[in-house]
Amino acid sequence: MKAIIEESAGHLRQRFRLRSLEWQNATTSIVFGLTILFNPALFDAVSFRGFVGGPFVWGGGIFLLGCVNVAALIINGTVPKPTAALRTISALLQVFLFFMLSIGFYASGTGTTGIGTYGVLAFYGFFAAAWALLDAVAPEYGQ
């Protein structure tokens, strides 16, 4: 068992650099989701009035998406082939999520920094999705 854990940790370390953008987006989702879940009063702020669904829908959904992505990244760091497709889907969902966050902040009419921040995360999320798709189509097991 110890050898399996050490080998898995080694694979994860080797692939982390290649997947750092995906890790960033996944952890950003987790932190954003937890922030909303633990402080639902944030949705009372003017900057969130453009969001439909309420804090538990947004917080829970964003948190869950981030957790699924982290799980796929951990498993993919150990056994690459089965989760590359899941990483691709998750990365595309995060692009959509960040784009929707940017639109929600824009729709609030407050000119908050969330418009640009989540817009940039959505833009670079396309690269994460493209790299995950390439791994799904032609995995590079040597890296």
LUMLUMLUM-386858 format. One record per residue (C-alpha): x negated, y, z; residue in one letter. Coordinates in steps of 0.001 Angstrom, whole numbers, plus 500000, padded with zeros to 6 digits. Each point is the difference from the previous one (the first is absolute). Last residue first. Example, Ala and Ser with C-alpha at 12.3 -4.5 7.8 and 13.67 -1.06 7.14 Angstrom:
BEGIN
u->486330&v->498940&w->507140&resn->S .
u->501370&v->496560&w->500660&resn->A .
This chain:
BEGIN
u->494750&v->513551&w->481390&resn->Q .
u->499573&v->496539&w->498501&resn->G .
u->503739&v->499264&w->499997&resn->Y .
u->500753&v->502627&w->497396&resn->E .
u->503671&v->499343&w->499324&resn->P .
u->501236&v->500412&w->496423&resn->A .
u->503750&v->500677&w->499813&resn->V .
u->500796&v->500440&w->503692&resn->A .
u->496716&v->501780&w->500659&resn->D .
u->500725&v->502336&w->497072&resn->L .
u->503425&v->500675&w->501503&resn->L .
u->498391&v->500848&w->503349&resn->A .
u->497673&v->502410&w->498206&resn->W .
u->502930&v->501635&w->498197&resn->A .
u->502015&v->500281&w->503220&resn->A .
u->497101&v->501628&w->501829&resn->A .
u->499536&v->502392&w->497074&resn->F .
u->503715&v->500896&w->500046&resn->F .
u->499646&v->500658&w->503726&resn->G .
u->497695&v->502844&w->499058&resn->Y .
u->502946&v->501959&w->498616&resn->F .
u->502368&v->498987&w->502815&resn->A .
u->497473&v->501070&w->502655&resn->L .
u->499609&v->503314&w->498153&resn->V .
u->503771&v->500545&w->500019&resn->G .
u->500099&v->499002&w->503662&resn->Y .
u->497592&v->502777&w->500920&resn->T .
u->501353&v->502559&w->497564&resn->G .
u->503621&v->499948&w->501101&resn->I .
u->499160&v->499082&w->503599&resn->G .
u->498264&v->503371&w->500392&resn->T .
u->503420&v->501587&w->500551&resn->T .
u->501589&v->502432&w->497549&resn->G .
u->503188&v->500241&w->502064&resn->T .
u->502557&v->499274&w->497282&resn->G .
u->500976&v->496643&w->501499&resn->S .
u->500132&v->498599&w->496466&resn->A .
u->496208&v->500331&w->499723&resn->Y .
u->499537&v->497965&w->503179&resn->F .
u->502312&v->497324&w->498656&resn->G .
u->498294&v->500065&w->496594&resn->I .
u->496576&v->499454&w->501617&resn->S .
u->501409&v->497214&w->502144&resn->L .
u->501550&v->498437&w->496892&resn->M .
u->496629&v->500087&w->498203&resn->F .
u->498324&v->498460&w->503035&resn->F .
u->502597&v->497218&w->500043&resn->L .
u->499827&v->499365&w->496238&resn->F .
u->496215&v->499775&w->500147&resn->V .
u->500381&v->497775&w->503064&resn->Q .
u->502369&v->497729&w->498105&resn->L .
u->497441&v->499749&w->497195&resn->L .
u->497295&v->499048&w->502508&resn->A .
u->502287&v->497377&w->501562&resn->S .
u->500798&v->498455&w->496630&resn->I .
u->496324&v->499858&w->499048&resn->T .
u->498939&v->498666&w->503407&resn->R .
u->502680&v->497305&w->499751&resn->L .
u->498650&v->499039&w->496564&resn->A .
u->496464&v->499855&w->501386&resn->A .
u->501253&v->497900&w->502901&resn->T .
u->499591&v->496411&w->498855&resn->P .
u->496645&v->500387&w->498202&resn->K .
u->497691&v->501595&w->502543&resn->P .
u->499884&v->497569&w->502941&resn->V .
u->498242&v->501737&w->502913&resn->T .
u->499996&v->503669&w->499054&resn->G .
u->503337&v->499384&w->498310&resn->N .
u->501440&v->498794&w->503317&resn->I .
u->498865&v->503181&w->501734&resn->I .
u->501110&v->502210&w->497106&resn->L .
u->503389&v->498280&w->499769&resn->A .
u->500539&v->500424&w->503750&resn->A .
u->499010&v->503674&w->499769&resn->V .
u->502458&v->500521&w->497120&resn->N .
u->502836&v->498287&w->501846&resn->V .
u->499285&v->502119&w->503083&resn->C .
u->500001&v->503232&w->497966&resn->G .
u->503336&v->499115&w->498393&resn->L .
u->501488&v->499204&w->503407&resn->L .
u->498858&v->503346&w->501445&resn->F .
u->501402&v->501924&w->497028&resn->I .
u->503326&v->498215&w->500245&resn->G .
u->500277&v->500365&w->503760&resn->G .
u->499123&v->503688&w->500021&resn->G .
u->502197&v->500854&w->497023&resn->W .
u->503052&v->498014&w->501050&resn->V .
u->499503&v->500798&w->503683&resn->F .
u->499468&v->503723&w->499373&resn->P .
u->503120&v->500677&w->497954&resn->G .
u->501286&v->498825&w->496647&resn->G .
u->499720&v->503002&w->497690&resn->V .
u->496924&v->502210&w->500229&resn->F .
u->500153&v->503620&w->498805&resn->G .
u->500649&v->501239&w->503558&resn->R .
u->496595&v->498712&w->501079&resn->F .
u->498094&v->503319&w->499833&resn->S .
u->502777&v->501700&w->502002&resn->V .
u->499209&v->497873&w->503030&resn->A .
u->502713&v->497704&w->501387&resn->D .
u->498208&v->497078&w->498351&resn->F .
u->497146&v->500522&w->502452&resn->L .
u->502468&v->499049&w->502747&resn->A .
u->499373&v->496381&w->498986&resn->P .
u->496691&v->500072&w->501926&resn->N .
u->498901&v->496421&w->500572&resn->F .
u->501479&v->498754&w->496719&resn->L .
u->498805&v->503043&w->498014&resn->I .
u->496422&v->499741&w->501266&resn->T .
u->500079&v->496235&w->499564&resn->L .
u->500977&v->500351&w->496338&resn->G .
u->497346&v->502640&w->499293&resn->F .
u->497307&v->497919&w->501736&resn->V .
u->500964&v->496818&w->498154&resn->I .
u->500273&v->501742&w->496638&resn->S .
u->496630&v->501708&w->500434&resn->T .
u->498562&v->496602&w->500950&resn->T .
u->501226&v->498462&w->496746&resn->A .
u->498894&v->502942&w->497862&resn->N .
u->496508&v->499998&w->501500&resn->Q .
u->499670&v->496220&w->499734&resn->W .
u->501001&v->500180&w->496319&resn->E .
u->497372&v->502683&w->499401&resn->L .
u->497414&v->497884&w->501842&resn->S .
u->500633&v->496910&w->497841&resn->R .
u->496629&v->499686&w->498264&resn->L .
u->498174&v->500994&w->503194&resn->R .
u->502020&v->497480&w->502001&resn->F .
u->499207&v->497126&w->497640&resn->R .
u->496692&v->498889&w->501474&resn->Q .
u->501127&v->500643&w->503599&resn->R .
u->503152&v->497897&w->499470&resn->L .
u->497978&v->497184&w->498470&resn->H .
u->497645&v->499996&w->502978&resn->G .
u->502882&v->500066&w->502475&resn->A .
u->501538&v->496997&w->498229&resn->S .
u->496709&v->498105&w->500159&resn->E .
u->499639&v->500774&w->503712&resn->E .
u->503601&v->498968&w->500714&resn->I .
u->499603&v->496755&w->498034&resn->I .
u->496712&v->499223&w->501757&resn->A .
u->501606&v->500566&w->503417&resn->K .
u->502835&v->497618&w->499134&resn->M .
